[in-house]
Amino acid sequence: MSTRPRTVLLTGASGVVGRSILRESRGLPGGGGGDGGPGALRLVAASHSTAVPEAPGPTVSLDMTADWFGLGADAWEALAAEVDVVIHSAGLTEWGLPAERYRPINIDGTRRIIEFAERAGAAVHFMSTAFVAALADTAPAPLGADNVCRNYISSKQAAEDLLADSGIPHTVFRPTNLVGDSTTGWTSQGQIVQLMSDWIGRGRAPFIPAHPGIRMDFVPQDLLSGAVLRAIELGDDKGDFWVTYGEEAMDVDGCLQVLARHAAARGRTLRIPPVVDPDGIDQEELERLPPMSRSYLAVLRDVSEVTWCSGGVLPTSMPELRERYGVPNVDDTEAYLRSLAYAAAHLS
Ligand SMILES: NC(=O)c1ccc[n+]([C@@H]2O[C@H](COP(=O)([O-])OP(=O)(O)OC[C@H]3O[C@@H](n4cnc5c(N)ncnc54)[C@H](OP(=O)(O)O)[C@@H]3O)[C@@H](O)[C@H]2O)c1
């Protein structure tokens, strides 16, 4: 084995996933700074314009939408000469945007990562999304053309296809919606799950639009981060992994029970709203609601549709992730509760 550290370029280092990976890297030999003996990992944290507080070593500003990542050819070549492995986590993650907004970052950016990895002789570990299951040929129902997640998911699928066609060594990690750290609930920023949970937990949702029998699949972010780092430590450079709970995930009632427990811990009583099949929603009742409620309900409906089109239960690689990468066996309801508590204390 080489005695020099292996240099890992982490794109999207300032994002939710990137910052979680950097925090997890503190547990590696040498703390992700490379000074941990033969084969230790040395992380280079790349963001676009945001500082990366957890970076254990060098940082670099890259623009996925620009040739040479906006570095110029010489600096790009120098970076390629340094890098052994890429974790590609940069992306446009907001939902509801036109398809052309995702292309430059999520698709063309991945094409640039492939060119870079080819030059560097590096394997790529790509952060995709479990929601691509809704677009699979085997999907039991077609995803609505106007689903709020559709353009985002399509861009992630297109990026996966580029990697598959490139022939470069790579893995694909497909996380479902991530929540805070499994032990502490920590997250660097609130996301859609926390936002929607807060709204429902305050009793503002008149009903919950959810397709019959779907699971609410939320995974603590450190489970993803730990698996990615372990894959790199082991030198794995192929495979795709659904970072989801699948059949183990809570159902909608279970999710609402967690919200009720969270409310109770804050001295509130949550009257659990009825769960309504989206096909049975009374449109007149919907029209009478305030615009914000209508838009939150529309997002809940569309996310439910994504799971419904994935078969109601997302595909999962959790047993394999536990066995091969030592991903801890964490109860999803307890992790969700801790995540809600962290968000209530630190993010609102
Ligand atoms: N978080 C989740 O629940 C979740 C679930 C499933 C899949 N994923 C996937 O995991 C990946 C990371 O998600 P995330 O939640 O960490 O995203 P995020 O919090 O939105 O962070 C996005 C990252 O991408 C960077 N970025 C954006 N535009 C860029 C550009 N033009 N050039 C270079 N970097 C750019 C941002 O840098 P700046 O901060 O400097 O702009 C930031 O570091 C995404 O690809 C997403 O599809 C995330």
The ligand as an ORCA input file, in Angstrom:
! r2SCAN-3c Opt
* xyz 0 1
  N     -29.838     16.538      1.602
  C     -30.659     15.559      1.230
  O     -31.656     15.253      1.932
  C     -30.372     14.786     -0.019
  C     -31.216     13.700     -0.305
  C     -30.983     12.996     -1.467
  C     -29.951     13.341     -2.303
  N     -29.147     14.389     -2.011
  C     -28.062     14.710     -2.962
  O     -26.866     14.933     -2.246
  C     -26.125     15.999     -2.839
  C     -25.806     17.019     -1.760
  O     -27.037     17.519     -1.243
  P     -27.041     18.639     -0.129
  O     -28.295     18.493      0.618
  O     -25.746     18.658      0.580
  O     -27.153     19.943     -1.038
  P     -27.083     21.463     -0.579
  O     -27.100     21.547      0.911
  O     -28.090     22.192     -1.366
  O     -25.611     21.908     -1.038
  C     -25.322     22.045     -2.399
  C     -23.817     22.131     -2.575
  O     -23.540     22.276     -3.973
  C     -22.675     23.380     -4.136
  N     -22.923     24.030     -5.418
  C     -24.073     24.582     -5.858
  N     -23.876     25.153     -7.066
  C     -22.586     24.942     -7.393
  C     -21.777     25.284     -8.495
  N     -22.248     25.972     -9.543
  N     -20.485     24.905     -8.481
  C     -19.958     24.213     -7.449
  N     -20.674     23.871     -6.369
  C     -21.974     24.228     -6.337
  C     -22.993     24.321     -2.996
  O     -21.896     25.207     -2.811
  P     -22.139     26.711     -2.226
  O     -22.717     26.509     -0.850
  O     -20.796     27.317     -2.177
  O     -23.112     27.363     -3.164
  C     -23.187     23.332     -1.865
  O     -21.935     22.962     -1.324
  C     -26.979     16.609     -3.931
  O     -26.414     16.303     -5.164
  C     -28.360     15.992     -3.745
  O     -28.942     15.690     -4.980
  C     -29.338     15.129     -0.878
*
